[in-house]
Amino acid sequence: MTRRQAAADRIWVGSRLVGARAETALTGWVAASPGKKGRLGLRWGAVGRLTTLLAAGWTGVAVIDQFTGLLWVATGAWLYAAVRAGKPAVPPAAEEEPTSATAEEAPADEVDDTPEEEAAEPSPEERHAALLAWIRRVADDRPAVHLADLLADAHARDALVDHDVTALRTRLEARGITVHRQISVGGRKRPGVRLAELPPSPSPVAAPDPSTQASTAA
């Protein structure tokens, strides 16, 4: 993968994550509105918050229409957030640059026909440490993280595509990670994990590609 392709992929993945997090935050804010439910099953507080969001969106469009320069500011802010959110979970392997002396150009007696050694499989301890690092990375600066956010991060990277919240919960609990049925994050209560309850990582590792966990986790 070239640098341009890697940058485009990072922005694409990050944009999906930023959008998913914004959706989760806004829906959680509306769902946590106070008040009794009306005849249509909606709280009056939720109706008020939805109206506030619509008014804010309309105001934003009107302001940008008058001051088009703000669109560049908004675009720059979005790209910055996308680049941060789309940081690769595992640093991509360095691509081998072709050398001036290729196998065809080298003398026959200098060509090594010995097959390359296969990459060593990570140990269970390394896989577990990588899983913990992934959870902490998705949580960012929050004290807990919802399973839905973990899935959103994994799906944005085309990993764990066959998992839902129930399947992810089963996998995490099988690895000794406590999953609570209801944890409040961003004003919304959902199944999630508290970072304070995670065991310390045995050694600093890079946050993993969740697809590794899908194939190797017990």
C-alpha positions as CSV (number, residue, x, y, z in Angstrom):
1,M,0.0,0.0,0.0
2,T,1.4,3.4,-1.0
3,R,1.5,6.4,1.3
4,R,-1.4,8.0,-0.5
5,Q,-3.5,4.9,-0.3
6,A,-2.7,4.6,3.4
7,A,-3.6,8.2,4.0
8,A,-6.9,7.9,2.1
9,D,-7.7,4.7,4.0
10,R,-7.0,6.3,7.3
11,I,-9.3,9.3,6.5
12,W,-12.0,6.9,5.3
13,V,-11.9,4.7,8.4
14,G,-11.6,7.7,10.7
15,S,-14.6,9.5,9.1
16,R,-16.7,6.4,9.6
17,L,-15.6,6.2,13.3
18,V,-16.2,10.0,13.9
19,G,-19.7,9.7,12.3
20,A,-20.5,6.6,14.4
21,R,-19.4,8.3,17.6
22,A,-21.3,11.5,16.8
23,E,-24.4,9.4,16.1
24,T,-24.0,7.5,19.4
25,A,-23.5,10.7,21.4
26,L,-26.5,12.5,19.8
27,T,-28.9,9.6,20.1
28,G,-27.8,9.0,23.6
29,W,-28.4,12.7,24.5
30,V,-31.9,12.6,23.0
31,A,-32.7,9.2,24.6
32,A,-31.6,10.4,28.1
33,S,-34.0,13.3,28.0
34,P,-36.3,13.7,31.0
35,G,-40.0,13.8,31.1
36,K,-42.9,11.4,30.8
37,K,-43.7,9.5,27.6
38,G,-46.6,10.9,25.5
39,R,-49.1,9.1,23.4
40,L,-46.6,8.4,20.6
41,G,-44.1,6.9,23.0
42,L,-41.8,10.0,22.9
43,R,-40.8,12.0,25.9
44,W,-41.5,15.7,25.7
45,G,-37.9,16.3,26.6
46,A,-36.8,14.2,23.6
47,V,-39.0,16.2,21.3
48,G,-37.4,19.4,22.6
49,R,-33.9,18.0,22.1
50,L,-34.7,16.9,18.6
51,T,-36.0,20.4,17.9
52,T,-32.8,21.8,19.3
53,L,-30.7,19.6,17.0
54,L,-32.8,20.6,13.9
55,A,-32.5,24.3,14.8
56,A,-28.8,23.9,15.4
57,G,-28.4,22.2,12.0
58,W,-30.4,24.8,10.2
59,T,-28.5,27.6,11.9
60,G,-25.2,26.0,10.9
61,V,-26.2,25.8,7.3
62,A,-27.4,29.4,7.3
63,V,-24.2,30.7,8.8
64,I,-22.0,28.7,6.4
65,D,-24.1,30.0,3.5
66,Q,-23.3,33.5,4.6
67,F,-19.7,32.9,5.5
68,T,-18.4,30.3,3.2
69,G,-14.9,30.5,4.6
70,L,-16.2,28.6,7.7
71,L,-16.7,25.6,5.5
72,W,-13.0,25.2,5.2
73,V,-12.6,25.5,8.9
74,A,-15.3,22.8,9.4
75,T,-13.6,20.6,6.8
76,G,-10.2,21.0,8.4
77,A,-11.7,20.1,11.8
78,W,-13.4,17.0,10.4
79,L,-10.2,15.8,8.7
80,Y,-8.2,16.3,11.9
81,A,-10.7,14.3,13.9
82,A,-10.8,11.6,11.1
83,V,-7.0,11.3,11.0
84,R,-6.8,10.9,14.8
85,A,-9.7,8.4,14.9
86,G,-8.4,6.4,11.9
87,K,-5.0,5.7,13.3
88,P,-4.1,2.2,12.3
89,A,-4.5,-0.3,15.1
90,V,-1.3,-2.0,14.1
91,P,1.5,-0.2,12.3
92,P,1.5,-1.5,8.7
93,A,4.4,-3.7,7.9
94,A,7.1,-1.9,6.0
95,E,7.0,-2.8,2.3
96,E,10.2,-4.1,0.9
97,E,11.8,-1.7,-1.6
98,P,13.2,-3.4,-4.7
99,T,17.0,-3.4,-4.7
100,S,19.1,-2.6,-7.7
101,A,20.3,-6.2,-7.9
102,T,17.3,-8.4,-8.5
103,A,17.2,-12.1,-8.5
104,E,17.4,-12.1,-12.3
105,E,20.4,-9.9,-12.3
106,A,22.3,-11.7,-9.5
107,P,24.6,-14.6,-10.3
108,A,22.9,-18.0,-10.1
109,D,25.1,-19.1,-7.2
110,E,24.1,-16.0,-5.1
111,V,20.4,-16.7,-5.4
112,D,19.0,-18.0,-2.1
113,D,16.3,-20.6,-2.7
114,T,15.7,-21.1,1.0
115,P,12.0,-20.3,1.8
116,E,11.5,-17.4,4.2
117,E,10.7,-18.2,7.7
118,E,7.0,-17.9,8.6
119,A,6.1,-15.2,11.1
120,A,5.9,-16.5,14.6
121,E,2.4,-16.8,16.0
122,P,1.7,-14.5,18.9
123,S,1.5,-16.1,22.3
124,P,-1.8,-16.1,24.2
125,E,-0.3,-13.5,26.5
126,E,0.5,-11.2,23.6
127,R,-3.0,-11.7,22.1
128,H,-4.6,-10.8,25.4
129,A,-2.4,-7.7,25.9
130,A,-3.3,-6.6,22.3
131,L,-7.0,-7.1,23.1
132,L,-6.7,-4.9,26.2
133,A,-4.8,-2.2,24.3
134,W,-7.5,-2.2,21.6
135,I,-10.3,-1.7,24.2
136,R,-8.3,1.2,25.8
137,R,-7.7,2.8,22.5
138,V,-11.3,2.8,21.5
139,A,-12.3,4.1,25.0
140,D,-9.8,7.0,24.5
141,D,-10.1,9.3,27.6
142,R,-13.4,7.9,28.8
143,P,-13.6,5.7,31.9
144,A,-15.6,3.0,30.0
145,V,-16.6,2.0,26.5
146,H,-19.7,0.5,25.1
147,L,-19.6,-2.8,23.2
148,A,-21.4,-1.0,20.3
149,D,-18.4,1.4,20.0
150,L,-16.0,-1.5,19.9
151,L,-18.0,-3.1,17.2
152,A,-18.2,0.2,15.3
153,D,-14.4,0.5,15.4
154,A,-13.9,-3.1,14.3
155,H,-16.5,-2.9,11.5
156,A,-15.0,0.3,10.2
157,R,-11.8,-1.7,9.7
158,D,-13.7,-4.6,8.1
159,A,-13.1,-6.8,11.1
160,L,-15.5,-8.9,13.3
161,V,-18.1,-8.4,10.6
162,D,-19.9,-11.5,11.7
163,H,-20.1,-10.3,15.3
164,D,-23.0,-8.5,17.1
165,V,-23.0,-7.2,20.6
166,T,-23.9,-10.6,22.0
167,A,-21.1,-12.4,20.2
168,L,-18.6,-9.8,21.2
169,R,-19.7,-10.0,24.8
170,T,-19.3,-13.8,24.8
171,R,-15.8,-13.5,23.4
172,L,-14.7,-10.9,25.9
173,E,-16.1,-12.8,28.9
174,A,-14.3,-15.9,27.6
175,R,-11.1,-13.9,27.9
176,G,-11.8,-13.0,31.5
177,I,-13.0,-9.4,30.8
178,T,-16.0,-8.3,32.8
179,V,-18.9,-6.9,30.7
180,H,-21.7,-5.0,32.4
181,R,-25.2,-5.0,31.1
182,Q,-25.6,-1.2,31.6
183,I,-22.8,1.4,31.7
184,S,-23.4,5.1,31.2
185,V,-21.1,6.6,28.6
186,G,-22.0,9.8,26.8
187,G,-25.4,10.0,28.5
188,R,-26.5,6.6,27.3
189,K,-26.6,3.3,29.1
190,R,-25.5,0.2,27.1
191,P,-23.5,-3.0,27.6
192,G,-19.9,-2.1,28.1
193,V,-16.6,-2.5,29.9
194,R,-15.0,-0.4,32.6
195,L,-11.4,0.4,32.0
196,A,-10.7,0.4,35.8
197,E,-11.6,-3.3,35.9
198,L,-9.3,-4.3,33.1
199,P,-6.1,-6.1,34.2
200,P,-2.9,-4.3,33.5
201,S,-1.1,-5.2,30.3
202,P,2.0,-7.2,30.8
203,S,3.9,-5.1,28.4
204,P,3.2,-2.0,26.2
205,V,1.9,-3.2,22.8
206,A,0.3,-1.5,19.9
207,A,-3.5,-1.5,19.7
208,P,-4.5,-4.6,17.5
209,D,-6.4,-5.0,14.4
210,P,-9.6,-6.6,15.7
211,S,-9.6,-9.1,12.9
212,T,-6.7,-10.8,14.7
213,Q,-8.9,-11.2,17.7
214,A,-11.6,-12.8,15.6
215,S,-9.4,-15.5,14.4
216,T,-7.0,-16.2,17.3
217,A,-8.9,-15.4,20.5
218,A,-10.0,-18.3,22.5
